Amino acid sequence: MSRIVISLGAVALALFGIAFQVRLAEAAQGLALPAVGMVCAVAAAFACAGGRAERLLKSRHGAVIAWGACAAVMMTLIVFGRRYRGGLYLPGLVNPSEFVKLGAVVFAAARLACDEARPKPWLFIGYGSIVALAAAVGDFGLSAQLALTFAAILFVVSWAWGLGAIVAIGAAFALAAAFPVGHLAVRFAVWRDPLADATGAGWQALQGLVAIVRGGAFGSGFGLGHADYVPIVSSDFVYAALAEDLGIVGCAVLLSIWVAVVATAFLSAARSLDAERQGSAVLSCGLAAAICVQMCLNVAGVLNALPMTGIPLPLISHGGTSLVATLAMCGILAGLAGAGKPEEEFVVPEKKKRSIRDNGNGNRRRDAVRRGTRNPVDA
């Protein structure tokens, strides 16, 4: 049942996202990348099903390979990336950092699986270096998502470690808000007061809020809103267009599908933990947390409850790399959801053991005991 909820939820959201991008006249990516994403999801589900994920995570070099892949992606962006709208992209506006979200969680799960769910220095050094590389490329959204996902992973291991991570993230946010630099300074300024530069930096945020207000409770109807009034509406601010077309009720229904997928993944993590599959539990929880954090950061940014991070709304925003990476995550979650408790080892019953050990004398022993003979073997 868990697999069905996750699989159907992800497919429904992906199809709706494609339809909504067509409504926004952003159909240039066609169906090629969604098809690639579906293939990746099926392959990931098969690779992680039946307890295979636990064996892969506990393999000798699993954590090293995951960390190396993340580091290679970020270094490639630093060397060859080109700045566009505050972010770094490879030629063709390809953003491979979307896969770093997956790789970082795999690294943490592999390290904790090998260390029997005990956080050790290499876990913090490895994961911290990935967050540092994300900050080095100026990707504030990716850094925030990775940090919050790591806090969720630590909560699985220990409440003390999780609370410590939350305190550290809060302190870092306060420091960034007090001393913002570069593009981050603009986003914090808009967050504090979008009306301060209403026709400049704050224009996008204000138009997004106006679109949400226009939508009201039930919206204008699919395709009937004025999405073209909001700048960059197909990616960062797609939630504003959703709210104008579908209203608060429609957005709540849409987000509830994500809530069902994430909640099912957390339940799957609890089952894996009961089955003593620590690596699978951490992987399932980490991926669910990554999706949940991304969704919350995007919606909160559009509502101006938090500074806009620039990360997309999962499976809904325009962006082929994000679509493929998110579908791969959902495929892994579906594969992990089917892993129940491990099969119990066959234990020979005590009576059966005795009869086997007696090499055929068991019947004579029992007959002698019934007759009351003191030496049943000689009876």
N, C-alpha and C positions, 0 to 999 in steps of 0.2 A: 504493500500500500504506500509506503514512504517513497519508493522509487516512482510510483505512478504520480504522486502529488508533485514531486520535484520535476519530473520529466514533462508532464503536461503543463505545469506552471511556467517553466522556462520556454517551452515551445509557444505557448499562447502569448507570452509577453514579447517574444522575438517577432512573431507574426504581426502583432499589433504595432510594434515599433516600426517595422517595415512599412505597414500601411500608413502610419502617421507621418513617416518621412516622405512618402509619396504625396500625402496631403500638403506637406510643407514644400513641395517641389524640390525635394532633395533625393531624387531617385537615381542619381548618377552612379552610385555604387552597384546598382542592379541586384541580381540574386546570386552572384558568384561568391561574395564573401559570406552571406548567410548560409550558403550551401557548405562552404568550407567550415564554418562554425558548427554546423550540425554534424559533419563528419568528425570533427575534433571531439564533440560532445559524446558521440557514440563510442569512439575509440577510447576516450578517457574513462567512460563508464565501464567498458569491458576490462580495461587494464586494472581498475581498482576493485572490481567485484570479486567475491569469493575469498576474501582475505589476502588477495594479491597485493593490495596497497601496503599492508603491514610488512610484508616481506620486502617490498621495494624500499620502504622507508628505513628498514633496519639493515639494508645492504651496506657493504663496507664503505662505499664512496657516495652514497645518496646525497648526504648533506653537502659534501664538497661540490658535487656536480650542480646542485641547485644554486648554491652561492655563486659559483663560477659563472653560471648562465646569467644571473642577475647582474653581476659586476660587469660582464662583457657587454650586456645591453646598455647599461648606463655609461660605460666608457665610450661605446660607439656613438651614443648621443652627444657626449661632451666633445668628441673629436670631429664628427661629421654632421652634427645637428645644426639646423638653421632656426633662428628665432622667428616665431610667428604667433602673434596675439599673446605674447607673454610666455609661450612654451617653446620647447625644442622639438623639432620634427626632422625626420629623415626626408630625402627627396620623395615627392609624391604625397607629402603630408602624412607619412606613415609614423605612427607613434608606438614603437615597440615597448615603451615603458609600461603599457597595459599588462604585459606578461610578467613584469616584475612583481606585480601584486600576487600573482599565482606562485611564482618562484620563491618569494620571500616566505610565504606560508609553508610551502613544501620544505624549505630549509629548516624552519623552526620545528616542524613536525618530525623531520628526520633526526634532528639533533636530540629532541626530547625522547623519541623512541629509542635511540641508542643509549641515552643516559638514564633510562627508566624513569622518565618524567621528572627528573631533577634538574632545575636550571643551573647550568654551569657557565663559567666565564666565556667559553667559546660561543655559546648561544648569544650572549649579549654583544660580544665583539662582532660576530658575523652579521647579526641582524642590524646592529647599530651602524655598521659600515654601509649597509644597503640604504638605510635612511639618510646617512650623510651624503651618499652619492646622489640621492634624489634631491636633497637640498642644494648640492653643488650645481646641478643643472637648472636650479631656480624653479623647480616644480613643487610649489607649496602644497598643492592638493594631494599629490602623491605622498609627500612626506607626512602630512597629517593622517592620511588613510593608513599608511604603513604603521605609524606609531600607535594609533588607536586599535588597529588589528592586533598588534603585538600585546597590548594591554589585555585584550580579550583572551588571547592565548594564555597569558600568564594567569588569568583568573581560573582557567581550567586546572592549572598546576597547583596554585596556592592563592588564597584570597589576599594574603599579605603582599605577595609579589604583584598581584593585579592592582591593588590599591596604591602601592608605591609607584607603579607605572602611570596611573591616572594622575597622581600628584605631580610627577615629573612633567607630564604632558601639559597640565594646567600651568605650571611654572613657565614652561617654554612658550606657551601661548601668550601669557601675560608679558613676558619679555619681548616677544615679537610685536605685540600691540603697543608697548611703550617705546620701542626703538625700531620701527619698521624701516626697511631699506628697499630701494629699487621699486619693482612692480608691486611688491607687497605693501609698500606705503600707500599706493593708490587704492588698493582694495580695502585696507583698513580705514582710509579716509572716507570712502564711499559707505562702508558699513556704519561708521559713526554718524554720518550726516549726508545722505545722498542728495539733499536739497542744496548743499553748499556749492555744488557744481552741477546744477540741474540739467544744463544743456551740453555738458561735457562728459566727465568721467561718471557722473551719477545718472546719465540719461538711460542707460540700459536697465539699471536696477529700478528706476522709477517706472519705466514703461512695463517692466515685468509685473510690478505691483499693481499697476493700473489694469493690466490684462486679467489678473486674478480677480480684482474687484468687479470688472465687467462680466466675468463668468458667473459670479454669484453662486447659488446653491446647485443649480442644474445645468448651467452653461448655455452657450448660444446654439449648440448642436455641432456635430462632427463636421469640420470643414467650413463652418459659418463664422468663426471668429476672425479677428483682424491680427493674425500672427505676424504679418509683415511689419507691424508697428514696433515690434521688439527686435533690436539688433541681435544677430547671432542666435536666433531663436531655435534653430534646429539642433544645436549642441548643448551649450551651457544652460540656456534658458528654455529648454523644451517643456519644462514643467509649467511655465507661464502659459504657453500655448495650450497645453492640456487642460489647465484650469479654466481658460476662457472657453474652450470648446465643450468640455465635459462638466465643468462646475466642480464644486467641492465634493459632491456625492460621487461623481464619476471618478475623480482622482482617488478618493478613498477606496473605491472598489478596485481600482487598478493597483494601488499600493498594497491592498490587502492580499493580493495574489503573491506579491513579493514576501509579505509577512508570513504567509502560509509556507512558502518554500523555505525561508530562513528558519522558521520554527521547526519544521520537519527535519531540517539538517541538524539543528541543535539536539532534537530528540534522538537522532541517529548517533550523534556524538556521545550522548549519555549511554546508549546501548553498547557502543564500542568500548566505553570505559568500563562498564559492567563486565564485558567479556574479556577484560584485560588486554585490550588492543589500544594502548596509550597513543601510539603514532596515528592510528586511524581517527581516534577521538579528537586529537589536536588538529589534524588536517581538516576534518569535517567542521569543527568549531571555527577554525581560522578562516576557512573559505566563506562560511556563512557570515562571520563577523565582517569580513572584507566587503562583501556585497551589501550588507546592512549599513555599514559605515559610509560606503560610497553613496548609497541612496539618501541617507540622512544628510550628508554634507551638501549634496546637490540641492535637495529640497530646501534645506535651511538657508543656503546661499541665495536662492531665488526669493525666498520670503524675507531676506535681509536679517534673519535671526543670527547668522554667522557671516563672516566675510566670504565672498564668493571665491571658491577654490579652483574653479575651472575644470573639475572632473565631471564626466558625463553621468547622466541618469542611466543605470544599467539596462541594456537591451532596448532602450527607447531613444536615447540621443543618437544623433548622426555620428558615425565613426565605425569603420569596418574593423579596425584592430580591437577596439573595445568590445564589439559584438562577438568576435571570435574568442577573445580571452574569457569573456563572461560565460559564453556557452560551454567552453572547456571546463570552467569551474563548476557549472551546473552538472555537467557530465560526471565529473569526479564525485560530486555530492550524491548523484543518483547511484553510482557504483558503490559508494560507501554505505548508502542507506539500506542496501540489500544484505549487508553483512550482519548476521545475527550472532548468537553465542557460539563459540567453538564447539565442535562435536566432542562429546564426553568420551574419554578413553574407556575401552572395554575392560571391565573388571570381572574376573572369574569369581563366581560366588564361592563362599567358604566351603560349602558342602561339596561343590564340584572340584575344588582344589584338593580336598582330602581324598576323593575317589581316584583322581588322577595320580596323586602321590603314592597311593597304595598299590598301584600297578595291578589292578584286578582283584586285590584282596578285600576291597571295601565291602562287598556283599557278605563275605564270610565273617568280617568283623561285626557287621550289624546283626547277623544271625546269632553269633556267639554272645553278643551283649544282651539280646532278647532272652537267651537261655540262661543267662546269669553266669556264664563261664568266666573265671578270673583272668585267664590268658586267652583272649579272643583270637590271637594269631595262630595258636596251636590247636584251636578247637576244630 
